[in-house]
C-alpha cells in the first residue's frame, strides 16, 4: 500500500510534466521552423538552413536533459526564438528584424515561464517525492534562489553584475534545516564563497547547516523547505543526522 501511495504521488508531478511537454516542444520548434521556412522562401543558400536546424536540435536536447529543472526552461526557449529571429533578419535584411527578434525571445520566455509555473505551482508535498528541482526565491533578495534538487541543494546568486555563483552541497553533506526568525536586517557572508553575501531582512528565514557553516536565506517557506529537504534525503537514503 505504501508503494502504491508513493507511486500515486509521483504520478501527480508526472502528469504536470506531461501537460507542459507539448508546449515546450512548440516553443522550441516554432521559431526555428519559421526561420527555416523564410530561408527557403527568400531563396537563400541551402547551407543557411543549417542555422535553424542546429538551433532546434541544440535547444531540444538541452531542454530534454533539463526537463526536471524547470528553472532553466525560459532562458532556453528565449534563446531559441531570439537566434531564429536574428537569422531571419540576416537573410531578409528586414529593418525591423532586431525588434522582432527581441519580441520573439520575450514571448518565448514568458510562455516557458508559464509552463514552469504550471509544474511548480502550487507547491504540494507530491513535488518532494519527485526528482524535479524546486526553486525558492529569497524574500527581498532579487536574483537569489535556493534550489532543492533530488541529490543536492544549491544557492544561486550573483557576485556582481556579470558574475554568477552557485555554491552546491550534496544532500549527504546537509545537516539541520530549520525555520528561524530574524529580528534585524543583516548582511551575511556565505561560508566557503568569498564574495557572495546574503542580505537577511527581519522576518522568517531558513537556516541550513552545510560545510563549513550555515546558509541563512530569508523566506516565508522555511517549514516547507525543511520538509522538502528531509524527504529528498530520505528518498536518497541519506542519514538525517548528516553534518
ChimeraX attribute file (.defattr): number of C-alpha atoms within 10 A of each C-alpha:
attribute: neighborCount
match mode: 1-to-1
recipient: residues
	/A:1	6
	/A:2	7
	/A:3	8
	/A:4	9
	/A:5	10
	/A:6	13
	/A:7	14
	/A:8	14
	/A:9	18
	/A:10	18
	/A:11	15
	/A:12	16
	/A:13	21
	/A:14	16
	/A:15	11
	/A:16	16
	/A:17	20
	/A:18	11
	/A:19	14
	/A:20	17
	/A:21	15
	/A:22	11
	/A:23	15
	/A:24	23
	/A:25	16
	/A:26	13
	/A:27	25
	/A:28	26
	/A:29	23
	/A:30	16
	/A:31	27
	/A:32	27
	/A:33	18
	/A:34	16
	/A:35	26
	/A:36	21
	/A:37	14
	/A:38	17
	/A:39	23
	/A:40	14
	/A:41	9
	/A:42	10
	/A:43	11
	/A:44	14
	/A:45	10
	/A:46	10
	/A:47	8
	/A:48	16
	/A:49	19
	/A:50	11
	/A:51	16
	/A:52	26
	/A:53	16
	/A:54	13
	/A:55	21
	/A:56	23
	/A:57	14
	/A:58	15
	/A:59	21
	/A:60	20
	/A:61	12
	/A:62	14
	/A:63	21
	/A:64	15
	/A:65	10
	/A:66	16
	/A:67	17
	/A:68	19
	/A:69	18
	/A:70	22
	/A:71	19
	/A:72	16
	/A:73	25
	/A:74	24
	/A:75	17
	/A:76	23
	/A:77	30
	/A:78	27
	/A:79	21
	/A:80	28
	/A:81	33
	/A:82	25
	/A:83	21
	/A:84	28
	/A:85	25
	/A:86	18
	/A:87	23
	/A:88	25
	/A:89	19
	/A:90	14
	/A:91	16
	/A:92	14
	/A:93	10
	/A:94	11
	/A:95	10
	/A:96	9
	/A:97	17
	/A:98	16
	/A:99	13
	/A:100	18
	/A:101	23
	/A:102	18
	/A:103	16
	/A:104	22
	/A:105	24
	/A:106	19
	/A:107	18
	/A:108	28
	/A:109	23
	/A:110	15
	/A:111	18
	/A:112	26
	/A:113	18
	/A:114	16
	/A:115	21
	/A:116	21
	/A:117	15
	/A:118	15
	/A:119	23
	/A:120	20
	/A:121	10
	/A:122	9
	/A:123	12
	/A:124	14
	/A:125	14
	/A:126	17
	/A:127	22
	/A:128	26
	/A:129	22
	/A:130	23
	/A:131	17
	/A:132	21
	/A:133	23
	/A:134	24
	/A:135	21
	/A:136	18
	/A:137	18
	/A:138	23
	/A:139	19
	/A:140	12
	/A:141	16
	/A:142	10
	/A:143	11
	/A:144	21
	/A:145	20
	/A:146	21
	/A:147	21
	/A:148	22
	/A:149	22
	/A:150	23
	/A:151	17
	/A:152	18
	/A:153	24
	/A:154	18
	/A:155	21
	/A:156	18
	/A:157	20
	/A:158	18
	/A:159	14
	/A:160	10
	/A:161	6
	/A:162	6
	/A:163	8
	/A:164	12
	/A:165	15
	/A:166	18
	/A:167	14
	/A:168	14
	/A:169	15
	/A:170	14
	/A:171	26
	/A:172	18
	/A:173	17
	/A:174	24
	/A:175	21
	/A:176	16
	/A:177	22
	/A:178	17
	/A:179	21
	/A:180	18
	/A:181	16
	/A:182	16
	/A:183	11
	/A:184	9
	/A:185	11
	/A:186	13
	/A:187	10
	/A:188	14
	/A:189	16
	/A:190	18
	/A:191	16
	/A:192	13
	/A:193	12
	/A:194	9
	/A:195	12
	/A:196	19
	/A:197	16
	/A:198	19
	/A:199	18
	/A:200	23
	/A:201	20
	/A:202	13
	/A:203	15
	/A:204	20
	/A:205	24
	/A:206	25
	/A:207	20
	/A:208	22
	/A:209	18
	/A:210	23
	/A:211	14
	/A:212	11
	/A:213	13
	/A:214	19
	/A:215	21
	/A:216	23
	/A:217	28
	/A:218	27
	/A:219	25
	/A:220	19
	/A:221	16
	/A:222	22
	/A:223	17
	/A:224	17
	/A:225	24
	/A:226	18
	/A:227	15
	/A:228	23
	/A:229	26
	/A:230	21
	/A:231	19
	/A:232	23
	/A:233	21
	/A:234	14
	/A:235	15
	/A:236	13
	/A:237	11
	/A:238	17
	/A:239	15
	/A:240	16
	/A:241	10
	/A:242	14
	/A:243	15
